[in-house]
Amino acid sequence: MKSLLENINKAFDHRIRLGIMSVLMVNDRVDFTTLKELLGVTDGNLASHIKALETEAYIQVEKQFIGKKPNTRYLATTAGKTAFKNHIEALEKLIQKS
């Protein structure tokens, strides 16, 4: 028998990472400023959580220039989408059992 916690993913154990992935699941690409505003976090806080998700290969970073201004956008990878869906499903099963 599988453990209820088996598909709980430690990469998503923080509300900011959950927020980042939630936003990226419903948007193709989102820039840093938009993520920061939607989640209500500081630059440094957001950057550290983005780095954690990038290290897991759950998000991809795209850097470009719009005019002379740098623009950094993020998108969820296929692996990230799958891992996040599995995580959410595991949370739902856990809630249903309680």
Contacts in CASP RR format, 6 or more apart in sequence:
PFRMAT RR
TARGET T0000
AUTHOR 0000-0000-0000
METHOD contacts of the structure
MODEL  1
MKSLLENINKAFDHRIRLGIMSVLMVNDRVDFTTLKELLGVTDGNLASHI
KALETEAYIQVEKQFIGKKPNTRYLATTAGKTAFKNHIEALEKLIQKS
4 90 0 8 1.000
4 93 0 8 1.000
4 94 0 8 1.000
4 97 0 8 1.000
5 90 0 8 1.000
5 94 0 8 1.000
6 90 0 8 1.000
7 86 0 8 1.000
7 87 0 8 1.000
7 89 0 8 1.000
7 90 0 8 1.000
8 87 0 8 1.000
8 90 0 8 1.000
8 91 0 8 1.000
8 94 0 8 1.000
9 83 0 8 1.000
9 84 0 8 1.000
9 86 0 8 1.000
9 87 0 8 1.000
9 90 0 8 1.000
11 17 0 8 1.000
11 52 0 8 1.000
11 53 0 8 1.000
11 56 0 8 1.000
11 58 0 8 1.000
11 83 0 8 1.000
12 18 0 8 1.000
12 21 0 8 1.000
12 83 0 8 1.000
12 84 0 8 1.000
12 87 0 8 1.000
14 49 0 8 1.000
16 39 0 8 1.000
16 41 0 8 1.000
16 45 0 8 1.000
16 46 0 8 1.000
16 49 0 8 1.000
17 49 0 8 1.000
17 52 0 8 1.000
17 53 0 8 1.000
19 39 0 8 1.000
20 35 0 8 1.000
20 39 0 8 1.000
20 46 0 8 1.000
20 49 0 8 1.000
20 50 0 8 1.000
20 53 0 8 1.000
20 59 0 8 1.000
20 74 0 8 1.000
21 53 0 8 1.000
21 58 0 8 1.000
21 59 0 8 1.000
21 76 0 8 1.000
21 80 0 8 1.000
21 84 0 8 1.000
23 30 0 8 1.000
23 35 0 8 1.000
23 38 0 8 1.000
23 39 0 8 1.000
24 30 0 8 1.000
24 59 0 8 1.000
24 74 0 8 1.000
24 75 0 8 1.000
24 76 0 8 1.000
25 76 0 8 1.000
25 81 0 8 1.000
25 84 0 8 1.000
28 75 0 8 1.000
29 62 0 8 1.000
29 73 0 8 1.000
29 74 0 8 1.000
29 75 0 8 1.000
30 38 0 8 1.000
30 73 0 8 1.000
30 74 0 8 1.000
30 75 0 8 1.000
31 71 0 8 1.000
31 72 0 8 1.000
31 73 0 8 1.000
31 74 0 8 1.000
32 43 0 8 1.000
32 46 0 8 1.000
32 50 0 8 1.000
32 72 0 8 1.000
32 73 0 8 1.000
32 74 0 8 1.000
35 46 0 8 1.000
35 50 0 8 1.000
35 74 0 8 1.000
36 42 0 8 1.000
36 43 0 8 1.000
36 46 0 8 1.000
39 46 0 8 1.000
41 49 0 8 1.000
50 59 0 8 1.000
50 61 0 8 1.000
50 74 0 8 1.000
53 59 0 8 1.000
54 60 0 8 1.000
54 61 0 8 1.000
56 80 0 8 1.000
56 83 0 8 1.000
57 77 0 8 1.000
57 79 0 8 1.000
57 80 0 8 1.000
58 76 0 8 1.000
58 77 0 8 1.000
58 79 0 8 1.000
58 80 0 8 1.000
58 83 0 8 1.000
58 84 0 8 1.000
59 74 0 8 1.000
59 75 0 8 1.000
59 76 0 8 1.000
59 77 0 8 1.000
59 80 0 8 1.000
60 74 0 8 1.000
60 75 0 8 1.000
60 76 0 8 1.000
60 77 0 8 1.000
61 72 0 8 1.000
61 73 0 8 1.000
61 74 0 8 1.000
62 72 0 8 1.000
62 73 0 8 1.000
62 74 0 8 1.000
62 75 0 8 1.000
63 70 0 8 1.000
63 71 0 8 1.000
63 72 0 8 1.000
64 70 0 8 1.000
64 71 0 8 1.000
64 73 0 8 1.000
65 71 0 8 1.000
76 84 0 8 1.000
END
